[in-house]
Amino acid sequence: MNEFVIVGAKVFDGEKNLGQVDVHVADGVIVSVGGPRVTGVEVVDATGATCCRA
């Protein structure tokens, strides 16, 4: 399973700015946005970037 968490980015969900929250991705699918940080997976530092839902 390819799994990672994106940290440090501003997140826009297509309607509103969610601020700087973690985005957990597994096998190319967003599993969660926000909430407690997932441990034991690769961390991608996206500080200064913006993540948005396409």
PDB file of N, CA, C and O in Angstrom, chain B, residues numbered from 101:
ATOM      1  N   MET B 101       0.848  -1.180   0.000  1.00  0.00           N
ATOM      2  CA  MET B 101       0.000   0.000   0.000  1.00  0.00           C
ATOM      3  C   MET B 101       0.890   1.238   0.000  1.00  0.00           C
ATOM      4  O   MET B 101       1.822   1.337   0.798  1.00  0.00           O
ATOM      5  N   ASN B 102       0.605   2.170  -0.886  1.00  0.00           N
ATOM      6  CA  ASN B 102       1.303   3.449  -0.926  1.00  0.00           C
ATOM      7  C   ASN B 102       0.515   4.427  -0.062  1.00  0.00           C
ATOM      8  O   ASN B 102      -0.624   4.768  -0.382  1.00  0.00           O
ATOM      9  N   GLU B 103       1.124   4.875   1.032  1.00  0.00           N
ATOM     10  CA  GLU B 103       0.407   5.702   1.991  1.00  0.00           C
ATOM     11  C   GLU B 103       1.318   6.810   2.499  1.00  0.00           C
ATOM     12  O   GLU B 103       2.493   6.580   2.785  1.00  0.00           O
ATOM     13  N   PHE B 104       0.765   8.019   2.611  1.00  0.00           N
ATOM     14  CA  PHE B 104       1.530   9.145   3.120  1.00  0.00           C
ATOM     15  C   PHE B 104       0.589  10.198   3.671  1.00  0.00           C
ATOM     16  O   PHE B 104      -0.620  10.144   3.448  1.00  0.00           O
ATOM     17  N   VAL B 105       1.156  11.159   4.395  1.00  0.00           N
ATOM     18  CA  VAL B 105       0.381  12.279   4.913  1.00  0.00           C
ATOM     19  C   VAL B 105       1.065  13.572   4.471  1.00  0.00           C
ATOM     20  O   VAL B 105       2.276  13.732   4.627  1.00  0.00           O
ATOM     21  N   ILE B 106       0.274  14.486   3.920  1.00  0.00           N
ATOM     22  CA  ILE B 106       0.772  15.788   3.495  1.00  0.00           C
ATOM     23  C   ILE B 106       0.575  16.746   4.662  1.00  0.00           C
ATOM     24  O   ILE B 106      -0.534  16.871   5.181  1.00  0.00           O
ATOM     25  N   VAL B 107       1.638  17.420   5.076  1.00  0.00           N
ATOM     26  CA  VAL B 107       1.564  18.351   6.206  1.00  0.00           C
ATOM     27  C   VAL B 107       2.052  19.731   5.778  1.00  0.00           C
ATOM     28  O   VAL B 107       2.863  19.860   4.861  1.00  0.00           O
ATOM     29  N   GLY B 108       1.555  20.744   6.447  1.00  0.00           N
ATOM     30  CA  GLY B 108       2.057  22.098   6.264  1.00  0.00           C
ATOM     31  C   GLY B 108       1.409  22.905   5.164  1.00  0.00           C
ATOM     32  O   GLY B 108       1.665  24.104   5.056  1.00  0.00           O
ATOM     33  N   ALA B 109       0.573  22.285   4.340  1.00  0.00           N
ATOM     34  CA  ALA B 109      -0.059  23.017   3.234  1.00  0.00           C
ATOM     35  C   ALA B 109      -1.385  23.621   3.686  1.00  0.00           C
ATOM     36  O   ALA B 109      -2.050  23.096   4.578  1.00  0.00           O
ATOM     37  N   LYS B 110      -1.755  24.726   3.059  1.00  0.00           N
ATOM     38  CA  LYS B 110      -3.098  25.271   3.223  1.00  0.00           C
ATOM     39  C   LYS B 110      -4.011  24.388   2.379  1.00  0.00           C
ATOM     40  O   LYS B 110      -3.642  23.999   1.270  1.00  0.00           O
ATOM     41  N   VAL B 111      -5.201  24.067   2.892  1.00  0.00           N
ATOM     42  CA  VAL B 111      -6.105  23.165   2.185  1.00  0.00           C
ATOM     43  C   VAL B 111      -7.390  23.901   1.806  1.00  0.00           C
ATOM     44  O   VAL B 111      -8.018  24.552   2.641  1.00  0.00           O
ATOM     45  N   PHE B 112      -7.769  23.786   0.529  1.00  0.00           N
ATOM     46  CA  PHE B 112      -9.004  24.360   0.007  1.00  0.00           C
ATOM     47  C   PHE B 112      -9.855  23.207  -0.503  1.00  0.00           C
ATOM     48  O   PHE B 112      -9.406  22.446  -1.360  1.00  0.00           O
ATOM     49  N   ASP B 113     -11.077  23.062   0.007  1.00  0.00           N
ATOM     50  CA  ASP B 113     -11.903  21.901  -0.346  1.00  0.00           C
ATOM     51  C   ASP B 113     -12.831  22.122  -1.536  1.00  0.00           C
ATOM     52  O   ASP B 113     -13.713  21.303  -1.796  1.00  0.00           O
ATOM     53  N   GLY B 114     -12.640  23.214  -2.252  1.00  0.00           N
ATOM     54  CA  GLY B 114     -13.487  23.515  -3.390  1.00  0.00           C
ATOM     55  C   GLY B 114     -14.551  24.538  -3.065  1.00  0.00           C
ATOM     56  O   GLY B 114     -15.140  25.143  -3.960  1.00  0.00           O
ATOM     57  N   GLU B 115     -14.796  24.729  -1.767  1.00  0.00           N
ATOM     58  CA  GLU B 115     -15.785  25.712  -1.324  1.00  0.00           C
ATOM     59  C   GLU B 115     -15.229  26.675  -0.285  1.00  0.00           C
ATOM     60  O   GLU B 115     -15.575  27.857  -0.272  1.00  0.00           O
ATOM     61  N   LYS B 116     -14.370  26.164   0.580  1.00  0.00           N
ATOM     62  CA  LYS B 116     -13.829  27.023   1.628  1.00  0.00           C
ATOM     63  C   LYS B 116     -12.399  26.640   1.969  1.00  0.00           C
ATOM     64  O   LYS B 116     -11.946  25.530   1.689  1.00  0.00           O
ATOM     65  N   ASN B 117     -11.702  27.591   2.584  1.00  0.00           N
ATOM     66  CA  ASN B 117     -10.334  27.384   3.038  1.00  0.00           C
ATOM     67  C   ASN B 117     -10.389  26.677   4.389  1.00  0.00           C
ATOM     68  O   ASN B 117     -10.996  27.191   5.329  1.00  0.00           O
ATOM     69  N   LEU B 118      -9.768  25.512   4.497  1.00  0.00           N
ATOM     70  CA  LEU B 118      -9.763  24.749   5.748  1.00  0.00           C
ATOM     71  C   LEU B 118      -8.571  25.084   6.625  1.00  0.00           C
ATOM     72  O   LEU B 118      -8.453  24.572   7.738  1.00  0.00           O
ATOM     73  N   GLY B 119      -7.691  25.937   6.133  1.00  0.00           N
ATOM     74  CA  GLY B 119      -6.495  26.281   6.897  1.00  0.00           C
ATOM     75  C   GLY B 119      -5.407  25.252   6.665  1.00  0.00           C
ATOM     76  O   GLY B 119      -5.398  24.548   5.656  1.00  0.00           O
ATOM     77  N   GLN B 120      -4.506  25.179   7.603  1.00  0.00           N
ATOM     78  CA  GLN B 120      -3.355  24.283   7.491  1.00  0.00           C
ATOM     79  C   GLN B 120      -3.672  22.991   8.239  1.00  0.00           C
ATOM     80  O   GLN B 120      -3.527  22.931   9.460  1.00  0.00           O
ATOM     81  N   VAL B 121      -4.103  21.962   7.517  1.00  0.00           N
ATOM     82  CA  VAL B 121      -4.465  20.679   8.123  1.00  0.00           C
ATOM     83  C   VAL B 121      -3.758  19.547   7.379  1.00  0.00           C
ATOM     84  O   VAL B 121      -3.344  19.710   6.232  1.00  0.00           O
ATOM     85  N   ASP B 122      -3.625  18.407   8.040  1.00  0.00           N
ATOM     86  CA  ASP B 122      -2.998  17.233   7.435  1.00  0.00           C
ATOM     87  C   ASP B 122      -3.960  16.576   6.443  1.00  0.00           C
ATOM     88  O   ASP B 122      -5.174  16.567   6.649  1.00  0.00           O
ATOM     89  N   VAL B 123      -3.394  16.023   5.359  1.00  0.00           N
ATOM     90  CA  VAL B 123      -4.173  15.277   4.365  1.00  0.00           C
ATOM     91  C   VAL B 123      -3.564  13.880   4.274  1.00  0.00           C
ATOM     92  O   VAL B 123      -2.406  13.725   3.887  1.00  0.00           O
ATOM     93  N   HIS B 124      -4.345  12.875   4.629  1.00  0.00           N
ATOM     94  CA  HIS B 124      -3.888  11.484   4.634  1.00  0.00           C
ATOM     95  C   HIS B 124      -4.313  10.840   3.315  1.00  0.00           C
ATOM     96  O   HIS B 124      -5.492  10.864   2.961  1.00  0.00           O
ATOM     97  N   VAL B 125      -3.349  10.263   2.587  1.00  0.00           N
ATOM     98  CA  VAL B 125      -3.594   9.650   1.275  1.00  0.00           C
ATOM     99  C   VAL B 125      -3.137   8.195   1.319  1.00  0.00           C
ATOM    100  O   VAL B 125      -2.044   7.896   1.800  1.00  0.00           O
ATOM    101  N   ALA B 126      -3.974   7.295   0.819  1.00  0.00           N
ATOM    102  CA  ALA B 126      -3.613   5.876   0.726  1.00  0.00           C
ATOM    103  C   ALA B 126      -4.020   5.357  -0.643  1.00  0.00           C
ATOM    104  O   ALA B 126      -5.174   5.494  -1.052  1.00  0.00           O
ATOM    105  N   ASP B 127      -3.076   4.766  -1.343  1.00  0.00           N
ATOM    106  CA  ASP B 127      -3.311   4.216  -2.685  1.00  0.00           C
ATOM    107  C   ASP B 127      -3.980   5.225  -3.615  1.00  0.00           C
ATOM    108  O   ASP B 127      -4.879   4.873  -4.378  1.00  0.00           O
ATOM    109  N   GLY B 128      -3.536   6.484  -3.548  1.00  0.00           N
ATOM    110  CA  GLY B 128      -4.033   7.517  -4.445  1.00  0.00           C
ATOM    111  C   GLY B 128      -5.379   8.111  -4.087  1.00  0.00           C
ATOM    112  O   GLY B 128      -5.927   8.905  -4.851  1.00  0.00           O
ATOM    113  N   VAL B 129      -5.926   7.735  -2.926  1.00  0.00           N
ATOM    114  CA  VAL B 129      -7.232   8.224  -2.498  1.00  0.00           C
ATOM    115  C   VAL B 129      -7.082   9.002  -1.195  1.00  0.00           C
ATOM    116  O   VAL B 129      -6.412   8.544  -0.270  1.00  0.00           O
ATOM    117  N   ILE B 130      -7.708  10.183  -1.121  1.00  0.00           N
ATOM    118  CA  ILE B 130      -7.695  10.950   0.132  1.00  0.00           C
ATOM    119  C   ILE B 130      -8.554  10.213   1.150  1.00  0.00           C
ATOM    120  O   ILE B 130      -9.748  10.003   0.936  1.00  0.00           O
ATOM    121  N   VAL B 131      -7.936   9.827   2.255  1.00  0.00           N
ATOM    122  CA  VAL B 131      -8.616   9.075   3.305  1.00  0.00           C
ATOM    123  C   VAL B 131      -9.209  10.022   4.334  1.00  0.00           C
ATOM    124  O   VAL B 131     -10.326   9.808   4.806  1.00  0.00           O
ATOM    125  N   SER B 132      -8.462  11.075   4.688  1.00  0.00           N
ATOM    126  CA  SER B 132      -8.973  12.035   5.664  1.00  0.00           C
ATOM    127  C   SER B 132      -8.298  13.386   5.474  1.00  0.00           C
ATOM    128  O   SER B 132      -7.179  13.491   4.974  1.00  0.00           O
ATOM    129  N   VAL B 133      -9.024  14.409   5.893  1.00  0.00           N
ATOM    130  CA  VAL B 133      -8.517  15.776   5.883  1.00  0.00           C
ATOM    131  C   VAL B 133      -8.721  16.325   7.283  1.00  0.00           C
ATOM    132  O   VAL B 133      -9.849  16.394   7.771  1.00  0.00           O
ATOM    133  N   GLY B 134      -7.632  16.713   7.927  1.00  0.00           N
ATOM    134  CA  GLY B 134      -7.714  17.164   9.312  1.00  0.00           C
ATOM    135  C   GLY B 134      -7.729  15.975  10.257  1.00  0.00           C
ATOM    136  O   GLY B 134      -7.437  14.846   9.861  1.00  0.00           O
ATOM    137  N   GLY B 135      -8.063  16.235  11.480  1.00  0.00           N
ATOM    138  CA  GLY B 135      -8.088  15.168  12.473  1.00  0.00           C
ATOM    139  C   GLY B 135      -6.696  14.882  13.009  1.00  0.00           C
ATOM    140  O   GLY B 135      -5.742  15.597  12.704  1.00  0.00           O
ATOM    141  N   PRO B 136      -6.590  13.832  13.809  1.00  0.00           N
ATOM    142  CA  PRO B 136      -5.284  13.505  14.394  1.00  0.00           C
ATOM    143  C   PRO B 136      -4.284  13.055  13.330  1.00  0.00           C
ATOM    144  O   PRO B 136      -4.655  12.427  12.338  1.00  0.00           O
ATOM    145  N   ARG B 137      -3.025  13.383  13.550  1.00  0.00           N
ATOM    146  CA  ARG B 137      -1.969  13.014  12.603  1.00  0.00           C
ATOM    147  C   ARG B 137      -1.780  11.508  12.574  1.00  0.00           C
ATOM    148  O   ARG B 137      -1.693  10.861  13.618  1.00  0.00           O
ATOM    149  N   VAL B 138      -1.719  10.961  11.375  1.00  0.00           N
ATOM    150  CA  VAL B 138      -1.463   9.535  11.174  1.00  0.00           C
ATOM    151  C   VAL B 138       0.017   9.282  11.434  1.00  0.00           C
ATOM    152  O   VAL B 138       0.866  10.038  10.960  1.00  0.00           O
ATOM    153  N   THR B 139       0.331   8.240  12.172  1.00  0.00           N
ATOM    154  CA  THR B 139       1.724   7.914  12.467  1.00  0.00           C
ATOM    155  C   THR B 139       2.140   6.672  11.697  1.00  0.00           C
ATOM    156  O   THR B 139       1.301   5.874  11.279  1.00  0.00           O
ATOM    157  N   GLY B 140       3.429   6.521  11.518  1.00  0.00           N
ATOM    158  CA  GLY B 140       3.975   5.331  10.886  1.00  0.00           C
ATOM    159  C   GLY B 140       3.913   5.341   9.371  1.00  0.00           C
ATOM    160  O   GLY B 140       4.121   4.306   8.737  1.00  0.00           O
ATOM    161  N   VAL B 141       3.627   6.512   8.769  1.00  0.00           N
ATOM    162  CA  VAL B 141       3.605   6.618   7.308  1.00  0.00           C
ATOM    163  C   VAL B 141       4.522   7.746   6.879  1.00  0.00           C
ATOM    164  O   VAL B 141       4.910   8.587   7.690  1.00  0.00           O
ATOM    165  N   GLU B 142       4.870   7.760   5.589  1.00  0.00           N
ATOM    166  CA  GLU B 142       5.728   8.813   5.054  1.00  0.00           C
ATOM    167  C   GLU B 142       5.066  10.178   5.234  1.00  0.00           C
ATOM    168  O   GLU B 142       3.856  10.316   5.055  1.00  0.00           O
ATOM    169  N   VAL B 143       5.859  11.178   5.587  1.00  0.00           N
ATOM    170  CA  VAL B 143       5.369  12.542   5.744  1.00  0.00           C
ATOM    171  C   VAL B 143       5.921  13.385   4.604  1.00  0.00           C
ATOM    172  O   VAL B 143       7.129  13.415   4.371  1.00  0.00           O
ATOM    173  N   VAL B 144       5.028  14.071   3.893  1.00  0.00           N
ATOM    174  CA  VAL B 144       5.407  14.965   2.808  1.00  0.00           C
ATOM    175  C   VAL B 144       5.226  16.394   3.313  1.00  0.00           C
ATOM    176  O   VAL B 144       4.104  16.816   3.594  1.00  0.00           O
ATOM    177  N   ASP B 145       6.317  17.137   3.427  1.00  0.00           N
ATOM    178  CA  ASP B 145       6.262  18.519   3.914  1.00  0.00           C
ATOM    179  C   ASP B 145       5.893  19.432   2.755  1.00  0.00           C
ATOM    180  O   ASP B 145       6.672  19.601   1.817  1.00  0.00           O
ATOM    181  N   ALA B 146       4.712  20.016   2.821  1.00  0.00           N
ATOM    182  CA  ALA B 146       4.214  20.885   1.759  1.00  0.00           C
ATOM    183  C   ALA B 146       4.085  22.334   2.246  1.00  0.00           C
ATOM    184  O   ALA B 146       3.257  23.094   1.744  1.00  0.00           O
ATOM    185  N   THR B 147       4.907  22.702   3.222  1.00  0.00           N
ATOM    186  CA  THR B 147       4.860  24.041   3.778  1.00  0.00           C
ATOM    187  C   THR B 147       4.967  25.076   2.664  1.00  0.00           C
ATOM    188  O   THR B 147       5.854  25.006   1.814  1.00  0.00           O
ATOM    189  N   GLY B 148       4.046  26.039   2.684  1.00  0.00           N
ATOM    190  CA  GLY B 148       4.029  27.097   1.685  1.00  0.00           C
ATOM    191  C   GLY B 148       3.194  26.780   0.460  1.00  0.00           C
ATOM    192  O   GLY B 148       2.964  27.656  -0.374  1.00  0.00           O
ATOM    193  N   ALA B 149       2.732  25.534   0.336  1.00  0.00           N
ATOM    194  CA  ALA B 149       1.920  25.139  -0.820  1.00  0.00           C
ATOM    195  C   ALA B 149       0.442  25.176  -0.458  1.00  0.00           C
ATOM    196  O   ALA B 149       0.081  25.349   0.706  1.00  0.00           O
ATOM    197  N   THR B 150      -0.396  25.012  -1.454  1.00  0.00           N
ATOM    198  CA  THR B 150      -1.839  24.913  -1.254  1.00  0.00           C
ATOM    199  C   THR B 150      -2.324  23.626  -1.891  1.00  0.00           C
ATOM    200  O   THR B 150      -1.999  23.345  -3.044  1.00  0.00           O
ATOM    201  N   CYS B 151      -3.101  22.836  -1.150  1.00  0.00           N
ATOM    202  CA  CYS B 151      -3.731  21.635  -1.685  1.00  0.00           C
ATOM    203  C   CYS B 151      -5.183  21.969  -1.945  1.00  0.00           C
ATOM    204  O   CYS B 151      -5.841  22.601  -1.119  1.00  0.00           O
ATOM    205  N   CYS B 152      -5.684  21.545  -3.093  1.00  0.00           N
ATOM    206  CA  CYS B 152      -7.103  21.777  -3.372  1.00  0.00           C
ATOM    207  C   CYS B 152      -7.708  20.574  -4.067  1.00  0.00           C
ATOM    208  O   CYS B 152      -7.027  19.827  -4.769  1.00  0.00           O
ATOM    209  N   ARG B 153      -8.981  20.409  -3.857  1.00  0.00           N
ATOM    210  CA  ARG B 153      -9.709  19.304  -4.471  1.00  0.00           C
ATOM    211  C   ARG B 153     -10.010  19.696  -5.912  1.00  0.00           C
ATOM    212  O   ARG B 153     -10.504  20.792  -6.175  1.00  0.00           O
ATOM    213  N   ALA B 154      -9.714  18.807  -6.828  1.00  0.00           N
ATOM    214  CA  ALA B 154      -9.972  19.091  -8.247  1.00  0.00           C
ATOM    215  C   ALA B 154     -11.375  18.684  -8.631  1.00  0.00           C
ATOM    216  O   ALA B 154     -11.771  18.847  -9.785  1.00  0.00           O
TER     217      ALA B 154
END
